[in-house]
């Protein structure tokens, strides 16, 4: 994937501040969904931005530090497993996106949302962009912040809830995770509304 597409990312378009918004953690069985919103600084471009999924962990961490220090504004919202169970994963993701944009120190007039849906209660105009993390610099930056923050959280949860391997698989439904879930039962960080977790509860 070309990363030079992102080198001249802008934080404004037609005189309006533009935020990029993306999430990490929709698919895992455990842990939160983490959403980030970013407004880039056109005077301080960040080279090498790309979809977080195509970057190495080390490169993501390097870019995350640069993003935090170079952008005009960023905000990170954490939606815990309990709220995911209450709202469902789509509702929790949409809520997190609205909260992240609302928490920005600069309120944008436009938010570019990765995916095909725009939250109904977004505090500004929104535009959904499918695969936006691969085409829009601000969304790419948001994806990197969301991914690195969620990875940090899952590593911390691995210490609190040993035995599940959260630091390794980050809560995704790998074979080893499902095996440990069946052996140990769900911990408080597991999403009760997700089928493999619900099946373990029914068996228990």
GIFENJO-V229453 format. One line per field, one symbol per residue. burial: b if it has 24 or more other ideal C-beta (glycine too) atoms within 12 Angstrom, else e. A space follows every 10 residues. Layout:
burial: ???
//
This chain:
burial: eebeebeebb bebeeebbbb bbbbbbbbbb bbbbbbbbbb beeeebebbb bbeebeeeeb eebbebbbeb bbbbbbbbbb bebbbeeebe ebbbbbbbbb bbbbebbbbb bbbbbeebbe ebbbebbbbe ebbbbbbbbb bbbbbbbbbb bbbbeebbee beebbbbebb bbbeeebbeb beeeebbebb bbbbebbeeb eeee
//
